[in-house]
Amino acid sequence: MSDDNLSRRPPPWFARPDARAWRCDPAPVKVRSFHASLPGYAPTPLVELPSLASEFGVGRIFVKDESCRLGLPAFKMLGASWAVHRTLAERAADRGDDGRTTLVTATDGNHGRAVARVARRLALDAHVFVPQGVHPRAVAAIVAEQAKVTEVPGPYDEAVRLAAATAAAPDAVLIQDTAWPGYERIPAWIVEGYSTLCAEIDEQLAAAGAVEGPDLVSIPVGVGSLAQAVVTHYRGRPSGQAPALLSVEPEAAPCVLESLALGAPVTVGTRETSMAGLNCGTPSSIAWPHLRRGLDAAVAVADTASARAALDLAAAGVSSGPCGAAALAGLRTALTGPGAEGRRTALGLGPASVVVLLSTEGAAANPHSATEH
């Protein structure tokens, strides 16, 4: 089938009309003060993009630029630092650990590097399992954090399985950003860590005159942990504006979209994608209830759409990798092409709407091009 015919087909899409009415418990407020105590902490920029607002027929568009977060080119340090802090405190209290714990994780790139950086800062060992498809420079960046790296000849879910088995040793602990039955406490702390990003957005929008907050937030999604944090933030408030929340996944790995369409969490087969950090086949078990009830819509995007979005953001002065640019690619996919008016209505967007795009990584986080594999 030609690219022309593909462009005339509606995109993979799911919408839930009652999501903005759902409410949940908020995240703990102490997370932000913990992050503020870390060396090098500063809120990441919220950049306004007037040309994109004009293109999409909305009032204002902002992008949350996570290309430099606590010294790394992605947002993942927020979750990793808080989860390791909570984990080590609990182990010390319960077991009297001497502190020589090995932090173990699986990663598509950014989370593993964040865990390795936290381990290095705390003089701990780290062991990171990396699935097929992660760019060699992203793997090298994890090695540069002095972590042991095991490359897995299989998908992300297999890397997670091997990491969990390795972390069963008494001197190791799994710091994983996805959950499954029986392993949920540490992933929940990781999700809590991401709440700082949302708190910053509130303050930055208010300073920019958008005091009522966003009308739409577009969120890149892998297993759904960041999306869970965003849902918790905006659905955990008893009053005030409840924005529409849009999840964006690669067409090669739409596990959340497929789960939403079926009404139950499912595992999907994944293919290679430039959006390596989103190449996940199974939603996190703790994220799923929030995603099922709190997301207004889900869309899947092609690698070409993400590449175009990264170029658009670069032209506006925002460094964004394929995963971070997915937020813009998802917005464009939702608001253009066949059926666009219905999708715009489902998202509640009008000419005065305020949109926030979460650019979760910089271009240096997971370098990738169509000619590199």
DOLUMNU-841121 format. One line per 5 residues: number of its first residue (from 0); their letters; for each residue x, y, z of C-alpha. Coordinates in steps of 0.05 Angstrom, whole numbers. Example, Ala and Ser with C-alpha at 12.3 -4.5 7.8 and 13.67 -1.06 7.14 Angstrom:
0> AS> 246:-90:156  273:-21:143
***
This chain:
0> MSDDN> 0:0:0  27:69:-18  43:123:34  -11:165:1  -64:112:16
5> LSRRP> -38:104:86  -45:179:98  -118:175:80  -133:122:132  -157:143:202
10> PPWFA> -101:132:253  -104:79:308  -147:116:359  -189:104:422  -231:154:461
15> RPDAR> -269:151:527  -321:205:537  -326:204:613  -252:206:633  -252:279:656
20> AWRCD> -303:263:710  -262:208:742  -223:223:807  -168:188:846  -122:202:905
25> PAPVK> -67:254:894  8:241:896  45:257:961  70:329:965  137:311:997
30> VRSFH> 165:286:930  177:356:904  216:377:966  260:314:960  277:332:888
35> ASLPG> 290:404:907  343:379:957  383:343:903  446:375:874  432:408:808
40> YAPTP> 356:409:814  319:462:775  251:461:740  259:443:667  234:495:616
45> LVELP> 163:502:592  170:532:523  112:565:485  105:549:411  59:600:378
50> SLASE> 70:574:308  44:506:327  -16:536:362  -33:571:297  -22:507:256
55> FGVGR> -70:467:300  -122:521:312  -115:526:387  -100:584:434  -31:565:461
60> IFVKD> 16:506:458  72:494:508  124:439:509  155:414:573  228:406:554
65> ESCRL> 260:348:591  325:348:551  365:364:614  337:337:679  385:331:738
70> GLPAF> 443:324:690  412:272:643  376:281:577  308:253:600  257:258:656
75> KMLGA> 271:190:685  317:215:742  254:240:777  226:170:786  292:133:796
80> SWAVH> 319:180:849  255:179:891  246:104:885  318:88:904  313:137:963
85> RTLAE> 250:103:989  276:33:975  343:42:1011  309:75:1071  261:17:1077
90> RAADR> 315:-36:1070  358:-2:1122  299:1:1171  274:-70:1159  339:-108:1148
95> GDDGR> 395:-65:1174  430:-67:1106  502:-44:1104  488:-4:1040  523:-51:991
100> TTLVT> 460:-62:950  463:-74:875  409:-36:837  381:-79:781  335:-57:724
105> ATDGN> 315:-67:652  311:-9:605  299:16:535  351:70:551  332:128:595
110> HGRAV> 308:93:658  369:48:661  416:106:654  379:143:710  384:83:757
115> ARVAR> 458:76:740  470:150:754  435:146:821  476:84:839  541:119:820
120> RLALD> 523:180:863  509:134:922  571:91:910  527:30:895  533:-22:840
125> AHVFV> 482:-24:783  465:-80:734  423:-59:674  390:-106:624  379:-76:554
130> PQGVH> 334:-107:501  344:-111:427  334:-46:388  366:4:436  418:47:401
135> PRAVA> 490:29:416  505:100:439  449:96:490  479:30:515  548:63:518
140> AIVAE> 519:120:560  495:69:612  563:36:612  594:105:623  555:110:688
145> QAKVT> 598:51:712  540:2:709  545:-71:688  504:-79:624  474:-143:597
150> EVPGP> 447:-139:527  386:-184:516  372:-215:448  298:-204:456  244:-151:470
155> YDEAV> 235:-107:531  190:-156:568  245:-208:564  296:-159:592  249:-144:650
160> RLAAA> 241:-219:664  317:-229:666  328:-168:710  275:-192:760  309:-260:764
165> TAAAP> 377:-229:776  349:-182:829  325:-242:870  395:-246:901  396:-222:974
170> DAVLI> 445:-165:959  405:-137:901  340:-99:890  298:-89:827  285:-16:811
175> QDTAW> 236:-26:753  189:25:722  136:-25:706  93:-66:754  61:-134:755
180> PGYER> 22:-172:809  70:-182:867  117:-126:845  82:-60:854  111:-19:911
185> IPAWI> 175:5:878  141:21:811  91:62:851  148:102:881  175:114:811
190> VEGYS> 107:141:789  106:186:851  173:214:830  145:238:764  94:282:800
195> TLCAE> 147:336:806  144:347:731  69:361:735  76:407:795  127:448:756
200> IDEQL> 79:454:697  24:482:742  71:537:767  99:552:698  31:557:665
205> AAAGA> 7:604:720  69:647:709  53:649:635  -18:673:648  -52:606:636
210> VEGPD> -77:605:708  -132:554:696  -82:502:671  -82:462:608  -141:438:567
215> LVSIP> -101:380:538  -37:344:558  -4:298:507  38:243:538  87:193:506
220> VGVGS> 71:124:533  111:60:540  85:17:598  44:77:623  81:99:686
225> LAQAV> 88:172:666  17:172:641  -5:144:708  31:202:743  -3:253:697
230> VTHYR> -72:221:707  -60:221:783  -40:294:782  -99:320:742  -152:270:766
235> GRPSG> -128:275:839  -153:347:847  -223:353:877  -239:416:838  -214:460:782
240> QAPAL> -206:447:709  -198:374:688  -158:373:623  -164:321:568  -106:271:572
245> LSVEP> -79:239:508  -32:180:508  15:171:448  49:105:429  88:78:370
250> EAAPC> 47:39:319  100:-15:330  81:-23:405  10:1:421  -1:-39:484
255> VLESL> -41:15:521  -85:32:461  -100:-42:448  -115:-53:521  -162:7:523
260> ALGAP> -198:-18:461  -208:-87:492  -223:-62:562  -170:-105:594  -93:-104:596
265> VTVGT> -62:-144:540  8:-159:515  22:-142:443  78:-163:398  127:-106:385
270> RETSM> 169:-87:325  230:-44:317  216:31:324  258:94:330  217:108:392
275> AGLNC> 258:57:430  239:82:499  165:69:483  176:0:453  138:-38:507
280> GTPSS> 89:-95:499  52:-97:566  21:-41:608  44:-34:679  -6:-67:726
285> IAWPH> -11:-7:773  -17:42:715  -73:4:680  -132:24:727  -113:97:721
290> LRRGL> -104:93:645  -169:55:635  -210:107:672  -170:171:668  -145:176:596
295> DAAVA> -191:213:548  -158:184:486  -101:143:459  -68:147:391  -11:108:357
300> VADTA> 38:144:311  88:123:258  163:133:264  159:183:206  110:225:246
305> SARAA> 156:226:306  216:244:262  177:303:232  156:326:301  229:324:326
310> LDLAA> 249:369:268  192:417:283  214:421:356  287:430:337  267:488:292
315> AGVSS> 233:519:353  295:511:395  273:448:434  319:387:431  274:326:429
320> GPCGA> 288:252:414  238:206:379  202:189:444  196:261:468  173:284:399
325> AALAG> 118:231:401  75:280:442  74:329:383  66:273:333  6:248:371
330> LRTAL> -26:316:373  -15:325:298  -41:255:283  -104:268:325  -119:336:295
335> TGPGA> -106:323:221  -128:273:168  -192:233:161  -238:239:222  -199:297:252
340> EGRRT> -261:337:272  -288:280:312  -222:270:348  -217:345:362  -287:343:392
345> ALGLG> -269:282:434  -210:322:462  -253:383:475  -207:430:437  -227:499:412
350> PASVV> -193:562:388  -176:585:459  -150:517:485  -83:510:521  -43:448:502
355> VLLST> 18:420:538  64:370:503  110:328:546  177:322:510  205:269:554
360> EGAAA> 276:265:526  327:305:488  359:285:422  419:257:459  378:207:500
365> NPHSA> 365:153:448  400:173:384  370:139:324  363:149:249  331:110:194
370> TEH> 399:85:171  424:61:239  402:-4:272
***
